[in-house]
Amino acid sequence: MFPRKYRIHALLALTALVIIFYPSISRKPDQQKIDASSIAATHFLELLDTEQYDLSWEACAAYLKNDIPKQDWVRRLSAVRSVAGNLLERKQNKYTYTGDSKEAKANVPDGEYMVYYFDTQFQNKDHLTETITVMREQDKIWRVAGYFIE
């Protein structure tokens, strides 16, 4: 054990470590949130892959629907996906979670967000990253609030 005069130092060091690491550990979502948000993201991608862009807009969060009219959504996705071609391969790279929208970005509604990153290869475009932001709306349902492909 530590000599008596060093015990307080060890206790303070341990307390500092807890203070430093607890916030990052406590922000991890439970498995149920991961599963539910992943299902929403996967369903959304399936709609895109089958060119059901109008249905993909319907599956989005109110935040996105209020920002982008359905006709614009369908037009933009049709243009982007027609250039990329058919899907060849998609692998989930990582995901991040935030329970506080202020951490995620300014000007977004309060709530929980999961952001999924996929390494994707299309017929005409290699090595693209698809980013899907899924938010948990007030009805406790996870819906897509953002989709980016680069």
LOFISE-473921 format. One record per residue (C-alpha): residue in one letter; residue number from 1; x, y, z. Coordinates in steps of 0.25 Angstrom, whole numbers, plus 5000, padded with zeros to 4 digits. Each point is the difference from the previous one (the first is absolute). Example, Ala and Ser with C-alpha at 12.3 -4.5 7.8 and 13.67 -1.06 7.14 Angstrom:
REM residues 2
<atom><residuo>a</residuo><num>1</num><x>5049</x><y>4982</y><z>5031</z></atom>
<atom><residuo>s</residuo><num>2</num><x>5006</x><y>5014</y><z>4998</z></atom>
//
This chain:
REM residues 150
<atom><residuo>m</residuo><num>1</num><x>5000</x><y>5000</y><z>5000</z></atom>
<atom><residuo>f</residuo><num>2</num><x>5004</x><y>5015</y><z>4999</z></atom>
<atom><residuo>p</residuo><num>3</num><x>5007</x><y>5007</y><z>5012</z></atom>
<atom><residuo>r</residuo><num>4</num><x>4990</x><y>5008</y><z>5008</z></atom>
<atom><residuo>k</residuo><num>5</num><x>5005</x><y>5013</y><z>4994</z></atom>
<atom><residuo>y</residuo><num>6</num><x>4997</x><y>4996</y><z>4986</z></atom>
<atom><residuo>r</residuo><num>7</num><x>4986</x><y>4994</y><z>5002</z></atom>
<atom><residuo>i</residuo><num>8</num><x>4994</x><y>5014</y><z>4998</z></atom>
<atom><residuo>h</residuo><num>9</num><x>5008</x><y>5001</y><z>4987</z></atom>
<atom><residuo>a</residuo><num>10</num><x>4995</x><y>4987</y><z>4995</z></atom>
<atom><residuo>l</residuo><num>11</num><x>4986</x><y>5003</y><z>5003</z></atom>
<atom><residuo>l</residuo><num>12</num><x>5000</x><y>5013</y><z>4993</z></atom>
<atom><residuo>a</residuo><num>13</num><x>5007</x><y>4994</y><z>4988</z></atom>
<atom><residuo>l</residuo><num>14</num><x>4989</x><y>4990</y><z>4999</z></atom>
<atom><residuo>t</residuo><num>15</num><x>4989</x><y>5010</y><z>5002</z></atom>
<atom><residuo>a</residuo><num>16</num><x>5006</x><y>5008</y><z>4989</z></atom>
<atom><residuo>l</residuo><num>17</num><x>5000</x><y>4988</y><z>4991</z></atom>
<atom><residuo>v</residuo><num>18</num><x>4985</x><y>4998</y><z>5003</z></atom>
<atom><residuo>i</residuo><num>19</num><x>4997</x><y>5014</y><z>4997</z></atom>
<atom><residuo>i</residuo><num>20</num><x>5007</x><y>5000</y><z>4987</z></atom>
<atom><residuo>f</residuo><num>21</num><x>4995</x><y>4987</y><z>4994</z></atom>
<atom><residuo>y</residuo><num>22</num><x>4986</x><y>4999</y><z>5006</z></atom>
<atom><residuo>p</residuo><num>23</num><x>4993</x><y>5009</y><z>4990</z></atom>
<atom><residuo>s</residuo><num>24</num><x>5005</x><y>4993</y><z>4988</z></atom>
<atom><residuo>i</residuo><num>25</num><x>4996</x><y>4986</y><z>5006</z></atom>
<atom><residuo>s</residuo><num>26</num><x>4986</x><y>5005</y><z>5004</z></atom>
<atom><residuo>r</residuo><num>27</num><x>4997</x><y>5006</y><z>4987</z></atom>
<atom><residuo>k</residuo><num>28</num><x>5000</x><y>4986</y><z>4993</z></atom>
<atom><residuo>p</residuo><num>29</num><x>4986</x><y>4996</y><z>4996</z></atom>
<atom><residuo>d</residuo><num>30</num><x>4993</x><y>4987</y><z>5004</z></atom>
<atom><residuo>q</residuo><num>31</num><x>4999</x><y>4989</y><z>4990</z></atom>
<atom><residuo>q</residuo><num>32</num><x>4985</x><y>5002</y><z>4998</z></atom>
<atom><residuo>k</residuo><num>33</num><x>5003</x><y>5014</y><z>4995</z></atom>
<atom><residuo>i</residuo><num>34</num><x>5011</x><y>4995</y><z>4991</z></atom>
<atom><residuo>d</residuo><num>35</num><x>4991</x><y>4989</y><z>4994</z></atom>
<atom><residuo>a</residuo><num>36</num><x>4988</x><y>5009</y><z>4998</z></atom>
<atom><residuo>s</residuo><num>37</num><x>5008</x><y>5012</y><z>4994</z></atom>
<atom><residuo>s</residuo><num>38</num><x>5008</x><y>4990</y><z>4991</z></atom>
<atom><residuo>i</residuo><num>39</num><x>4987</x><y>4994</y><z>4995</z></atom>
<atom><residuo>a</residuo><num>40</num><x>4995</x><y>5014</y><z>4996</z></atom>
<atom><residuo>a</residuo><num>41</num><x>5013</x><y>5002</y><z>4993</z></atom>
<atom><residuo>t</residuo><num>42</num><x>5001</x><y>4987</y><z>4993</z></atom>
<atom><residuo>h</residuo><num>43</num><x>4985</x><y>5001</y><z>4995</z></atom>
<atom><residuo>f</residuo><num>44</num><x>5003</x><y>5014</y><z>4995</z></atom>
<atom><residuo>l</residuo><num>45</num><x>5012</x><y>4995</y><z>4992</z></atom>
<atom><residuo>e</residuo><num>46</num><x>4991</x><y>4988</y><z>4994</z></atom>
<atom><residuo>l</residuo><num>47</num><x>4990</x><y>5011</y><z>4995</z></atom>
<atom><residuo>l</residuo><num>48</num><x>5012</x><y>5007</y><z>4993</z></atom>
<atom><residuo>d</residuo><num>49</num><x>5006</x><y>4988</y><z>4994</z></atom>
<atom><residuo>t</residuo><num>50</num><x>4986</x><y>4996</y><z>4994</z></atom>
<atom><residuo>e</residuo><num>51</num><x>4998</x><y>5014</y><z>4995</z></atom>
<atom><residuo>q</residuo><num>52</num><x>4988</x><y>5003</y><z>5009</z></atom>
<atom><residuo>y</residuo><num>53</num><x>5004</x><y>5014</y><z>5003</z></atom>
<atom><residuo>d</residuo><num>54</num><x>4986</x><y>5005</y><z>5002</z></atom>
<atom><residuo>l</residuo><num>55</num><x>4999</x><y>4989</y><z>5011</z></atom>
<atom><residuo>s</residuo><num>56</num><x>5013</x><y>5004</y><z>5006</z></atom>
<atom><residuo>w</residuo><num>57</num><x>4995</x><y>5014</y><z>5002</z></atom>
<atom><residuo>e</residuo><num>58</num><x>4988</x><y>4995</y><z>5007</z></atom>
<atom><residuo>a</residuo><num>59</num><x>5009</x><y>4992</y><z>5009</z></atom>
<atom><residuo>c</residuo><num>60</num><x>5008</x><y>5012</y><z>5005</z></atom>
<atom><residuo>a</residuo><num>61</num><x>4998</x><y>5008</y><z>5012</z></atom>
<atom><residuo>a</residuo><num>62</num><x>4991</x><y>5013</y><z>5000</z></atom>
<atom><residuo>y</residuo><num>63</num><x>5013</x><y>5008</y><z>5002</z></atom>
<atom><residuo>l</residuo><num>64</num><x>5005</x><y>4996</y><z>4986</z></atom>
<atom><residuo>k</residuo><num>65</num><x>4986</x><y>5000</y><z>4993</z></atom>
<atom><residuo>n</residuo><num>66</num><x>4998</x><y>5015</y><z>5005</z></atom>
<atom><residuo>d</residuo><num>67</num><x>5014</x><y>5003</y><z>4994</z></atom>
<atom><residuo>i</residuo><num>68</num><x>4999</x><y>4993</y><z>4986</z></atom>
<atom><residuo>p</residuo><num>69</num><x>4987</x><y>4999</y><z>4992</z></atom>
<atom><residuo>k</residuo><num>70</num><x>4997</x><y>4986</y><z>4995</z></atom>
<atom><residuo>q</residuo><num>71</num><x>5002</x><y>5004</y><z>4986</z></atom>
<atom><residuo>d</residuo><num>72</num><x>5014</x><y>5006</y><z>5002</z></atom>
<atom><residuo>w</residuo><num>73</num><x>5004</x><y>4988</y><z>5008</z></atom>
<atom><residuo>v</residuo><num>74</num><x>4996</x><y>4990</y><z>4989</z></atom>
<atom><residuo>r</residuo><num>75</num><x>5007</x><y>5009</y><z>4989</z></atom>
<atom><residuo>r</residuo><num>76</num><x>5013</x><y>5001</y><z>5008</z></atom>
<atom><residuo>l</residuo><num>77</num><x>5001</x><y>4985</y><z>5004</z></atom>
<atom><residuo>s</residuo><num>78</num><x>4996</x><y>4996</y><z>4986</z></atom>
<atom><residuo>a</residuo><num>79</num><x>5011</x><y>5008</y><z>4994</z></atom>
<atom><residuo>v</residuo><num>80</num><x>5011</x><y>4996</y><z>5010</z></atom>
<atom><residuo>r</residuo><num>81</num><x>4996</x><y>4985</y><z>5000</z></atom>
<atom><residuo>s</residuo><num>82</num><x>4999</x><y>5000</y><z>4984</z></atom>
<atom><residuo>v</residuo><num>83</num><x>5014</x><y>5005</y><z>4999</z></atom>
<atom><residuo>a</residuo><num>84</num><x>5006</x><y>4990</y><z>5011</z></atom>
<atom><residuo>g</residuo><num>85</num><x>4993</x><y>4988</y><z>4993</z></atom>
<atom><residuo>n</residuo><num>86</num><x>4996</x><y>4987</y><z>5007</z></atom>
<atom><residuo>l</residuo><num>87</num><x>5004</x><y>4996</y><z>5014</z></atom>
<atom><residuo>l</residuo><num>88</num><x>5012</x><y>4990</y><z>5000</z></atom>
<atom><residuo>e</residuo><num>89</num><x>5004</x><y>5000</y><z>5014</z></atom>
<atom><residuo>r</residuo><num>90</num><x>4997</x><y>5007</y><z>5014</z></atom>
<atom><residuo>k</residuo><num>91</num><x>5006</x><y>4998</y><z>5013</z></atom>
<atom><residuo>q</residuo><num>92</num><x>4997</x><y>5007</y><z>5013</z></atom>
<atom><residuo>n</residuo><num>93</num><x>5013</x><y>5007</y><z>5004</z></atom>
<atom><residuo>k</residuo><num>94</num><x>4996</x><y>5006</y><z>5014</z></atom>
<atom><residuo>y</residuo><num>95</num><x>4989</x><y>5007</y><z>5007</z></atom>
<atom><residuo>t</residuo><num>96</num><x>4999</x><y>5012</y><z>5010</z></atom>
<atom><residuo>y</residuo><num>97</num><x>4989</x><y>5003</y><z>5010</z></atom>
<atom><residuo>t</residuo><num>98</num><x>4997</x><y>5013</y><z>5007</z></atom>
<atom><residuo>g</residuo><num>99</num><x>4989</x><y>5002</y><z>5010</z></atom>
<atom><residuo>d</residuo><num>100</num><x>5001</x><y>5015</y><z>4999</z></atom>
<atom><residuo>s</residuo><num>101</num><x>4998</x><y>5008</y><z>4987</z></atom>
<atom><residuo>k</residuo><num>102</num><x>5009</x><y>5011</y><z>5004</z></atom>
<atom><residuo>e</residuo><num>103</num><x>5011</x><y>4990</y><z>4999</z></atom>
<atom><residuo>a</residuo><num>104</num><x>4996</x><y>4996</y><z>4986</z></atom>
<atom><residuo>k</residuo><num>105</num><x>4998</x><y>5013</y><z>4993</z></atom>
<atom><residuo>a</residuo><num>106</num><x>4993</x><y>5014</y><z>5002</z></atom>
<atom><residuo>n</residuo><num>107</num><x>4986</x><y>5002</y><z>4995</z></atom>
<atom><residuo>v</residuo><num>108</num><x>4995</x><y>4986</y><z>5002</z></atom>
<atom><residuo>p</residuo><num>109</num><x>4989</x><y>4995</y><z>5008</z></atom>
<atom><residuo>d</residuo><num>110</num><x>5003</x><y>4995</y><z>5014</z></atom>
<atom><residuo>g</residuo><num>111</num><x>5000</x><y>4985</y><z>5001</z></atom>
<atom><residuo>e</residuo><num>112</num><x>5009</x><y>4988</y><z>4998</z></atom>
<atom><residuo>y</residuo><num>113</num><x>5007</x><y>4997</y><z>4987</z></atom>
<atom><residuo>m</residuo><num>114</num><x>5008</x><y>4989</y><z>4994</z></atom>
<atom><residuo>v</residuo><num>115</num><x>5009</x><y>5002</y><z>4989</z></atom>
<atom><residuo>y</residuo><num>116</num><x>5004</x><y>4988</y><z>4991</z></atom>
<atom><residuo>y</residuo><num>117</num><x>5011</x><y>5000</y><z>4990</z></atom>
<atom><residuo>f</residuo><num>118</num><x>5001</x><y>4990</y><z>4989</z></atom>
<atom><residuo>d</residuo><num>119</num><x>5011</x><y>4997</y><z>4990</z></atom>
<atom><residuo>t</residuo><num>120</num><x>4993</x><y>4998</y><z>4987</z></atom>
<atom><residuo>q</residuo><num>121</num><x>5004</x><y>4996</y><z>4986</z></atom>
<atom><residuo>f</residuo><num>122</num><x>4991</x><y>5003</y><z>4988</z></atom>
<atom><residuo>q</residuo><num>123</num><x>5001</x><y>4995</y><z>4986</z></atom>
<atom><residuo>n</residuo><num>124</num><x>5005</x><y>5014</y><z>4995</z></atom>
<atom><residuo>k</residuo><num>125</num><x>5006</x><y>5005</y><z>5013</z></atom>
<atom><residuo>d</residuo><num>126</num><x>5010</x><y>4994</y><z>5009</z></atom>
<atom><residuo>h</residuo><num>127</num><x>5003</x><y>5003</y><z>5015</z></atom>
<atom><residuo>l</residuo><num>128</num><x>4988</x><y>5009</y><z>5004</z></atom>
<atom><residuo>t</residuo><num>129</num><x>4996</x><y>5002</y><z>5014</z></atom>
<atom><residuo>e</residuo><num>130</num><x>4985</x><y>5000</y><z>5003</z></atom>
<atom><residuo>t</residuo><num>131</num><x>4996</x><y>5008</y><z>5013</z></atom>
<atom><residuo>i</residuo><num>132</num><x>4987</x><y>4998</y><z>5006</z></atom>
<atom><residuo>t</residuo><num>133</num><x>4995</x><y>5007</y><z>5012</z></atom>
<atom><residuo>v</residuo><num>134</num><x>4988</x><y>4994</y><z>5007</z></atom>
<atom><residuo>m</residuo><num>135</num><x>4993</x><y>5007</y><z>5011</z></atom>
<atom><residuo>r</residuo><num>136</num><x>4990</x><y>4995</y><z>5010</z></atom>
<atom><residuo>e</residuo><num>137</num><x>4988</x><y>5009</y><z>4999</z></atom>
<atom><residuo>q</residuo><num>138</num><x>4989</x><y>5003</y><z>5011</z></atom>
<atom><residuo>d</residuo><num>139</num><x>4992</x><y>4988</y><z>4997</z></atom>
<atom><residuo>k</residuo><num>140</num><x>5013</x><y>4992</y><z>5003</z></atom>
<atom><residuo>i</residuo><num>141</num><x>5002</x><y>4995</y><z>4986</z></atom>
<atom><residuo>w</residuo><num>142</num><x>5013</x><y>5001</y><z>4993</z></atom>
<atom><residuo>r</residuo><num>143</num><x>5000</x><y>5007</y><z>4986</z></atom>
<atom><residuo>v</residuo><num>144</num><x>5010</x><y>5005</y><z>4991</z></atom>
<atom><residuo>a</residuo><num>145</num><x>5003</x><y>5015</y><z>5001</z></atom>
<atom><residuo>g</residuo><num>146</num><x>5012</x><y>5001</y><z>4991</z></atom>
<atom><residuo>y</residuo><num>147</num><x>5006</x><y>4992</y><z>4988</z></atom>
<atom><residuo>f</residuo><num>148</num><x>5013</x><y>5004</y><z>4994</z></atom>
<atom><residuo>i</residuo><num>149</num><x>5009</x><y>4993</y><z>4990</z></atom>
<atom><residuo>e</residuo><num>150</num><x>5014</x><y>5004</y><z>4996</z></atom>
//
